[in-house]
Amino acid sequence: MGYDTSDTPSLILRNGAGIGNEDGTIMITPAGITENAVSEGLIKNDMIGKGTINADRLSFEVMKKDDTITIS
């Protein structure tokens, strides 16, 4: 708990540096959970509700209904 670079009060949760094999990476910030907080394989496709993640939040192109593909 402290202040960010803009002097805004913030809560940041890190992976316990120096305890076991934890490395101190940031897990949760005021903006939400970071990708470091989600273990590989923890979330499966059927665990995500319809309409909860929009295409603009993904880091890859998504085909939508009525999209077309042109092959030349």
N, C-alpha and C positions, 0 to 999 in steps of 0.2 A: 504494500500500500504506500502510495506516495504521490508524486507529481510527474506528469510527462514533460516532454520538451517544450510544451506550450504553457507550462505551469498550471495545468488542469489536474485536479485531484483524480487519481487513477488507481485501479487495482489490477495488478498483473500477477498471474500465477505461473511460476516456473517449475520445471521438472527438477526436483531436488538435487542440485549440483553437489557432487562429492559423496552422495549416498548410493552405494551399489554402483550400477552402471548408468544412472541418470546423468544427464549432461547439462542441465540448466536451461534447456530450450524453453521458450515462452509457450505456454499451453492455453491460457485464457487472458484476454485483454478486455477493456471496456467495449471494444467492437464485437466481441464474441469469442467463440472457440477457434483456435488456430488449427491448421492441418496437423500440427505436431501432437495435438491432443487426441487424435483418432488413430487407434492402432490399426495396422494393416489387417484387412479382412474383418474388422469389427462391424462395419455397416454393409449389409447385403441389399441388393436391389429391392427385394420385397419388403424391406423395413422402411422405405421412404414412401410417404403418402403421395398420391396423385396431386399434382399442382403445387407441391411444396418447394421445388427447385426449378427456377425458370432458366431457359436457355442462356440468357445473358449473364448468368452466374457461373457458367461452366467455362473451362479453359480450352474447349474444343468446339468445332462446328457441329451443329445439330440440325438434322433434317426435320422439317415440320410437315404436317399434313399439307398436301397440294404443292410441295416443292417439286421441282423437276431437275433431272440430271441430263446434261448434254455431253455426249461422248463423240469426239471427232477423231 
